[in-house]
């Protein structure tokens, strides 16, 4: 399948700009998005849809950066997007789902419980229910099938398109997952917010303190976040041919993949 790399939300943390790295997949059965970044409704009503945390990450909220506008610039229509797979339910990952009202939204059952069905008090503060007030079709998954590259909990989404695998990576949120995509010449593992900076997995650069603090403060289960770092770093050190590991917010990873 053909993979487009989209930045659907530039943010200005104190250390450096961040991006919302979104994948647009061209499959034989329609378009698929992995995350959406911010959407047009976020831009129209940021206070209600993004909450006070927007003052920390300071998103630009440019309509031209939304997934819908970028899909249209590529020559497609919004209703060509038939499925959206979200790594988790934070606003900077699902803000654009309302721009694709006919698409099925795929998440883990654990993430749906934490965000929609039975959130803890921390999750009630974290998530913005306005993001799904339009009544999207939510499809819940339990990634518990065969192993994928050493990860025990995975699920292939052959019903959507061959070459898409959900990989359970809770920690950042209750039901956070990574999404692996077979682009033909290599697999791309979109690890969402399992890590924020390439230094976490490659060890060649220092992770900015602001990112480390943010990751620790908002992680649902910090010990599991650290365990995921170790697992992803091990996978990176293996240097398996035909595998690229990316996160959702690092600008350098985004530019490398887009190039």
N, C-alpha and C positions, 0 to 999 in steps of 0.2 A: 504494500500500500504506500501511497505517497504521503509524506508527513510534512506539514508546515509548522514552523515555530513562530508563535505570535507572542508579543508582549502586550498583555491586556491590562496593564495597570502599573505605571511608574510611581514609585513611592520614595519619599525623602526621609529616611532615617537619619539620626544625627551623624553617623559615620559616612554614609555614601548612599547614592540612589539604589533602590531595589527594583526588580521587575516582577511581574506576574507571568511566569513562563507557561504558556498554554500550548497544547498540541492540537492541531487540526488534522484529522486523518481522512484521506480520500479512500473509501472502500468501495467494493463492487455493489454494496447495498445502501450507499448514502454516506453522508458526512458524519463523523464522530468527533466530538470535542473531549479532550482530557482537561478538566477544569475550565473555568470561563473568565477568571479575573473579575474586574468590576464591570457593571452593566449600565445601560442608559437610565434605568430607574434609580440607581445609586447616585448618578450625577444630578438627577432631578430632585432627590430628597435624601441627601447624605446623612442628615441627623437621625432620621428614623431608621434608615436601612443599614447604616454602618456603625452607629453608636459612638460613644466617646473615644474609642480606640483610634478613630480616624485622626485624632489630634496628635497621636504618637507617630503613626506611620506616614501621615501627611500625603495621601494620594493626590496625584495631579487631577484625576477625574476628567480626562479628555475624551469626548465622544469618539474621536477617530481611533482611540486605542481599544475601544470595546470590541469583543469578539464578533458581534453582529456586523459592525461596520467593516471589519477586516475580512470577514467572510464575503461580504458584498463586493469589496474591492477586488477579490480574487475571481469574481464573475459568477458567484453562487447566490442563491436566495437563502433567507433565514430558515425557511421550512425545508431546505435540503439537509439541515442538521437533524438527524433522526434520533441520535443518542448522545447523551452527555455523561461522562464518567467523572465523578468528583473524588479527589483524594480525601477530602474532608469538608466539613460544613462551615468553616470560617468564611467571613464575608468576602475576603479578597480571592476566594476560590469559587464561590457560587453566585457572586453578585450578578452575573450575566445570564443565569438560567431563565429568568423571566423574559428575556429577549427571544427565547426559543420555546414558546409555550406548548408546542406540539411534540417536543422531544421527550423521550424517556430519560429520567435522571437516575443513574446507577450509583449506589453507595453500599456500604456494608450495613448489615442489620444492627451491628453494635453502634455505628455512627448515627443511624436513624433513631435508635433508642436514646442516645445521649443528647441529640439535638431536638428531636420532635416528640418522642413518646414518653420518656420518663427521665428528663434531665435532672442532674443534681443541682444544687444551688449555684455551684461554680459554672456549670454549663448554661444555666438560665441567664447568667450575666454575660457569658462569652458569646452565645449565639444570638442572632437577630431573626426572630420569627417572621419579620416582614419579608425576608428573602424567599420564603415559600408560601406567602399568603395568597398567591395567584393560583394555588392548587395544582402544582405540577404532578405528573405521574412518576412516583418514586418506586424504583425497583430495588429491593433489598437483596443483598447477596451474603453468603457465608463462605468466604474463601477457605476451604478446608480440603481441597482435593490433593492432587499429587504435588510433589516438591517442584520448585522452580529455582534452579541455580543455588540450591542449598536452603531456600526458604520453605518451611514446612507447610505453610498455609497459603495455597494459591488456587485460583479458579480460572479456567479458560472461558472466554466469552465467544465461543464459536457461533452462537445464535446471532451475535451482532456482526462479527467478522472473524475469520481465522487470524491468529497472530496477535490477539489482545488477551493479556493475562492480568487478573487482579492478584495482588500480593499483599496479604495482611501485614501491616506494620503499625499496630497501635502504639501509643505513647504520647505523641504530640496531641492527639485527641483520643477519645475512647475507641473509636473505630477507624482511625486513619489507615489508609492503604496506599501502596505504590501501584503504578500501572506500567506494565511492560508491553512494548509494542514492537512487532517485527516489521522493520522498514524495508526488508529485502536484503540489503547488504550488511545490516547489523540490527541488533536489538537495542532499543532505547528504554532504559528503566527510569521512568519519571517518579522520583521518590517523594514528590510533594514537599512537605515541611519536615521530613524525617531528619534533614540537616539543612543548614542555611548557607553554608560557605564551603568552597572546595577544600579548604584546609582541614576540614573535619575528616575527610576520607583520604586525601592524598598526603597530608602531613607536611607539605612543602611550604605552606604559608600560615601565618598566625591568624586565627579567627578574631575579628574585632570584638572588643569587650562588650560593646553595646548589643551585638548579636547574641553573644553567649548569655548575657543577662536576660534578654528578651526570651530566648529559647527556654531558659530555666524557669522564668516566671509564668509563662503561659502553657508549659507542658503539662498535660493531664496526669502523666505518670513519669516524673523525671528519670527514675531508675531505668525504665524501659526505653526512654529516649537515648540514654547513654549506651544501653545494650544495642540498640539499632545502629548507633554510630559505629560500634565495634564490628557489627556484622557487615555493614556497608563498606567499611574500610578494608575488611578482609577480602570482600568480593573485589574491591578495586585493586588490591595488591596482587590478586591472582592474574590480573591483566588478561582476562579471557578475550580471545579475538572475537570481534563482532559484537561487543557490548559497550554501550555508553551509559554512564550513570549521571543523572542530572537532578538538581533540586529545583524548587519552584521560583526562588527569588534572587539567585545570584546573576548579576548582569554579565559577567565574563563567560559563564557557562552558556547563557542564552546566545551571546554573540558567536561563540564557537560553533554551536549547533546550527544557528541560522546560516553561518558561512558555509 
